[in-house]
Amino acid sequence: MWKSKRARRREVSTLTVRLWDFTGMALLNLFVWLAALIYLSPLTYMFITSVKSGEQLSDPSAPILPARPVRYEYEGRLRYVYAVPTEEGTRELALVDTDRGGAFFVDPQNPEAGLIRWEGSWRTLRRVYTPHWEFGNFVTLWQQIEYPRLLRNTLLLVFLGEIGVLASSIAVAYGFSRFRIPGGKSLFLLLIATIMIPDSITLVPTFFLYANLLDWLRSFTSTSAIYYIPLLLPHFFGSAIYIFLLRQNFKAIPRDLDEAAMIDGASPLRILISIILPQAVPTVVTVGLLHFFNAWNEMRMASLFLGVSQERTIGFSAQAFQSYGFTPEFLQASALMLMVIPVIVLFLAQRFFMQDMVVTGMEK
Amino acid sequence: MRFNVVRRASARGSGKQAGRLSLSRHSARVGFLFILPWLIGFVLLKAIPILAALVFSFTSFNMLHPENIRFVGLQNYLAILHDRDAGSSLFGSIGYFVLAVPIEMVAALGLAALFSSDWLRGKRLLRTLFFMPSIIPAIAIYFIISGLVSPGSGWIYRLILEPLDLPPPAGLYMLFPVIFALWTIGPGFLIMLGAMQAIPREIYEAARVDGAGPLMRFFSITIPMISPAIFFSLVINMISAFGGVALLDRGLPYSQSLSPMESYIAYQMFSFLNLGYASALAWVMFLVVMGITVAIFRSARYWVHFPEEDENVEI
């Protein structure tokens, strides 16, 4: 008797625990997915604005979702349809003519009835809209801005920089992680310190240097390619933060294999390529992706040096559209076209990107 | 061949000193060659420009009349003291740092804590979704956030305030840096999440057996265990709050930097070509940022638990 009571209580309690677990799990998932939805909700503004027509954007009383005003052809001309309050309730009528005290409308449902006179200020009336997604904005933009050419320039810049930054950062990280360099510890601290240095301290002399270098190069050649030098050159000296991430990963790789290879007479470069790198693929991919995003978005050097160049990057152009007087729908469309490629790359690479990356310390 | 045998021996703990010496002579030369690219870059693109900026800051260097350059002593620095715009930009920069960094840290830490639960489904997709805004170019973010917060036609007014019959508040633009900060949590979030996933399960099990609740486990195990990752994210966020580029570049030109001091330096430089004055401003900013950096690194010894160095891994 006593025993069975206890057993029953245990049964009940596991059931409640399971119920609690289920509710907790449901609530957690609901909360996080809802948070993600709210977190990303501002993006809908961009998308929706990019498929609106200019006509809709210039009308403050227009609906928020993409739509176009309804128009009705009467006597050879297209006329806007308004929501007109009348004695029989609100009617949708096309505006034909206006005068001092009111306006003349025609009923699109029944044009034979002739003009309808309405007293009041027609400007306060709201236009009638019908849902419409203006994907033509992207086509117009594509034709206006030479998107393929901008894309080619940007990808070329990203690709060349990628080679430079990966080769140099991997080499430096290898040097710091596997060799006893006199003063190596202080040099590494110096490297960490350079991450912390604000850009503006080097801005003035660097700009002066590049401006003179470009002036000098211009006397030999007229090609626009020289304006890419300031955007590319720094990457060939390695990037401090990438070196830090790679070195940290290289240090975590056991040395047994390199030592075995050393016995077989492998050179240090050989060990790096055949032993270290295959074990560091996730970190190398992460660093490669970080550089891709950074080079794609790079604006500092681009805004200083690409202004006079014929060959621009996609980011620099998107920045310039503001000053060209682009209307909101084209600005949003251009921004969307600018960000779509990095976002696609991120989703394709989500399996590798910063996966299981563990930072254990900064100075060590 | 020879030094390899020596390494083996040193691993066993005998002949350590003699072995290391012959190893290091060869090793140092090769290692030095490998770090050479960075060293050259450091001298050419960091050390020399920083010193050049210091020299410029004591001169009346102007791009329009480079031949009229002369030494003016501390005049540029004294001018900064009387320059209201410089003062307000500097306070603006520090203000953005103080506002944005705590938001970024708390949001990223909270999100990482939620993600370390086994109950959450679709983690890989979710982490990408939460990371995604961190790679959106700044220009796109400007367009989006302006569309949300502009008082008359912005979506926050039209979708939330207007239906509730509320007037557009004047402070709506304050949401701009807040949204910007919230959309910059990506790298910090992934770094902290990575660190949390590396904590051995047994530690939590042991604490549970000892009767520690979830909150206790979070504050007494998770936070100390991931403190190096928290520290690293703090440094990353600090750098980007001051307009620098750490891990991810948002693509803000100097003139539109989030850090007002940086855009003020660019303004002095490109509108007046006043390289001497701009350099002095840059040095003031450099010293302020370095001061904050040193303070953060000093504080680390009180709250960051660095793991023990592995015996046989050294620089």
Interface residues (C-beta under 8 A of the other chain):
Chain A: D21 G24 M25 L28 N29 F31 V32 W33 A36 Y39 L40 P42 L43 Y45 M46 T49 P60 I64 S168 A171 V172 Y174 G175 F176 S177 R178 F179 R180 I181 P182 G184 K185 L187 F188 L190 L191 T194 I195 M196 I197 P198 D199 S200 I201 T202 L203 V204 P205 T206 F207 F208 L209 P234 F236 F237 G238 A240 I241 I243 K251 R255 E259 M262 I263 G265 P268 L290 F293 N294 W296 N297 E298 M299 R300 A302 S303 L304 G315 A318 Q319 P328 L331 Q332 A335 L336 L338 M339 P342 V343 L346 F347 Q350 R351 F353 M354 Q355 D356 M357 V358 V359 T360 G361 M362 E363 K364
Chain B: M1 F3 N4 R7 R8 R20 L23 S24 S27 A28 V30 G31 F32 L33 F34 I35 P37 W38 L39 I40 G41 F42 L44 L45 K46 I48 P49 I50 A52 A53 F56 M63 L114 F115 S117 W119 L120 R121 G122 R124 L125 L126 R127 T128 L129 F130 F131 M132 P133 I135 I136 P137 A138 I139 A140 F143 I144 I145 G147 L148 G152 S153 W155 R158 L159 I179 L182 P187 L190 I191 G194 A195 Q197 A198 P228 A229 F231 F232 V235 I239 F242 G243 G244 V245 A246 L247 L248 D249 R250 G251 L252 P253 Y254 S255 M261 E262 I265 A266 M269 L275 A278 S279 L281 A282 W283 M285 F286 V289 M290 T293 F297 A300 V304 F306 P307 E309 D310 N312 V313 E314 I315
